[in-house]
Amino acid sequence: MKLALKMPTITLPSIPRHWIVPNWQQELTARRLLMLAAGILACIGVIMVASASMGIATADFNNPFYFFTRHLVYVLIGVTAATVAANIPMHFWQRWSWHILFVAFVLLVMVLIPHVGRRINGSARWLGFGGLTIQPSEIAKFAIVLYMSNYLVRRQDAVRQGLGGLKGAVVVVGLAGALLMAEPDFGASLVLMVSLLGMLFLAGAPFKHFIILAAGAVGGAVALAFSAEYRVKRLMSFWDAWDDAYGTDYQLSQSLIAFGRGDWFGVGLGHSVQKLFYLPEAHTDFVFAIYAEEFGLVGVLLLMSAFYLFVQSAIRIGRNAERAGLLQEAYLAYGMTFLILMQAIINICVCTGLFPTKGLTLPFISYGGSSLVVAFTMLGILLRIDTEANEAKLGVSQ
């Protein structure tokens, strides 16, 4: 007779799944990736402004760190602004959107008043308050996107039915565009128009109406481009960057030389030759060319990857807000993302000779207090949108 032995049952303690297979997808949330990308871009900006500006700072101010210290102060102000914006409820921006838009229009008008606005290189784009200089167009772009996000929610049904629902928005945007072109600031107008078209498309405007508006915007841009002699010269020099390398094509040709010297891995940090009074605006509009010269193609790909990560994370935040039912917050996230994306694309394309020369900074990187502080403020608002979207989802699930 065989005896059957019964083995005792052993119960192992339960082990959390993430101990065995780390759930990195939950750890790398959109807000963390957004902050990581912004941090990388800001650090690159601090390094490149210091490198690109030492020559001109020494010559003009007898202080090689003049622009570097000021840029560092702007970064600290921007981080403070982002922190404050991340803790302000979104209903504040919704409630005060009209007031912010009014202030932006007042600033755009003030910059056109003689002896009030500062005219540099033929353009009146700046206001001076003591030792500070403000560029109203940077504030205006954000204010109009904020207004548009409110408008698209209030007039959502009308916008999706026909062009008549956009009458109010067309008036406001048209007035802003006219004031920007009076400065003149064609680049800011282009960035704003493309960003608003992107918001309309994502807000569900009928495709045929979207095409009509896009065609009208393109036609208007072409008409404006040929309405002034200096713009025509820029377009002509854009077609061939070497036909007048010491005249109208000088800036672009020097930028392309910087890219050529950069090769694969660059000449090394601080070893750029083009920043030594060859390339004008080396620490502002053309800082990307100096970066390419010092870090090469590998560095350029790293920088563009950081911008891609920023935009992708910001779009994810907008989609999360839309899924949580926060439409105005979602449209605002999309609009701010388009602003940063389009400005980066245009700046990079100008430096590489793909677009005619425009006076646009590279977000988070170029020297410029207004652009930097506004970009950081938009970063803080994106983080706030993500916070409220997660809270809304949590409330629904409970």
MOMOHU-V565822 format. One record per residue. RES is the residue in one small letter. PHI is phi in whole degrees, 0 to 359 (NA if undefined). Layout:
RES,PHI
RES,PHI
This chain:
m,NA
k,270
l,262
a,268
l,268
k,261
m,285
p,291
t,279
i,254
t,258
l,280
p,296
s,291
i,245
p,306
r,299
h,288
w,288
i,273
v,238
p,303
n,274
w,292
q,295
q,282
e,292
l,274
t,288
a,299
r,293
r,290
l,293
l,297
m,294
l,297
a,297
a,297
g,296
i,298
l,296
a,295
c,294
i,299
g,298
v,299
i,295
m,285
v,297
a,298
s,289
a,282
s,255
m,298
g,296
i,291
a,293
t,293
a,290
d,270
f,236
n,56
n,213
p,297
f,256
y,300
f,288
f,298
t,295
r,294
h,296
l,297
v,297
y,298
v,296
l,296
i,297
g,296
v,298
t,297
a,298
a,295
t,296
v,295
a,297
a,291
n,251
i,264
p,300
m,293
h,295
f,296
w,295
q,294
r,290
w,258
s,299
w,295
h,293
i,295
l,295
f,297
v,299
a,298
f,294
v,300
l,294
l,295
v,286
m,300
v,293
l,270
i,282
p,302
h,69
v,251
g,281
r,268
r,260
i,230
n,55
g,84
s,240
a,260
r,238
w,231
l,240
g,252
f,233
g,67
g,267
l,258
t,237
i,244
q,255
p,301
s,298
e,294
i,291
a,296
k,300
f,295
a,297
i,288
v,295
l,297
y,298
m,294
s,296
n,291
y,296
l,295
v,278
r,295
r,247
q,301
d,296
a,294
v,296
r,281
q,266
g,187
l,290
g,298
g,287
l,255
k,302
g,298
a,293
v,297
v,297
v,295
v,293
g,297
l,296
a,298
g,297
a,295
l,293
l,294
m,287
a,287
e,293
p,266
d,220
f,294
g,296
a,296
s,297
l,295
v,300
l,295
m,297
v,295
s,296
l,292
l,297
g,298
m,296
l,298
f,298
l,286
a,279
g,95
a,297
p,306
f,298
k,294
h,290
f,297
i,296
i,299
l,295
a,297
a,296
g,297
a,295
v,295
g,298
g,295
a,296
v,295
a,298
l,292
a,298
f,260
s,273
a,230
e,295
y,292
r,289
v,297
k,296
r,296
l,295
m,294
s,290
f,295
w,292
d,217
a,284
w,240
d,284
d,216
a,295
y,252
g,236
t,294
d,264
y,302
q,296
l,293
s,295
q,292
s,295
l,293
i,297
a,300
f,294
g,295
r,290
g,293
d,52
w,280
f,242
g,81
v,270
g,105
l,300
g,87
h,257
s,295
v,264
q,295
k,286
l,274
f,70
y,272
l,258
p,294
e,56
a,293
h,259
t,242
d,292
f,245
v,294
f,297
a,294
i,294
y,300
a,296
e,293
e,274
f,241
g,71
l,297
v,299
g,295
v,298
l,296
l,297
l,296
m,293
s,294
a,295
f,295
y,299
l,297
f,297
v,295
q,298
s,291
a,294
i,295
r,299
i,296
g,298
r,294
n,297
a,294
e,294
r,293
a,277
g,87
l,265
l,293
q,296
e,296
a,296
y,296
l,295
a,298
y,298
g,297
m,295
t,295
f,297
l,301
i,293
l,297
m,294
q,293
a,294
i,298
i,295
n,299
i,295
c,292
v,295
c,295
t,265
g,83
l,273
f,234
p,298
t,297
k,225
g,274
l,240
t,278
l,268
p,306
f,72
i,241
s,295
y,289
g,159
g,295
s,297
s,299
l,292
v,293
v,294
a,298
f,293
t,298
m,296
l,300
g,298
i,293
l,299
l,295
r,293
i,299
d,297
t,298
e,289
a,294
n,294
e,294
a,294
k,297
l,297
g,295
v,292
s,292
q,279
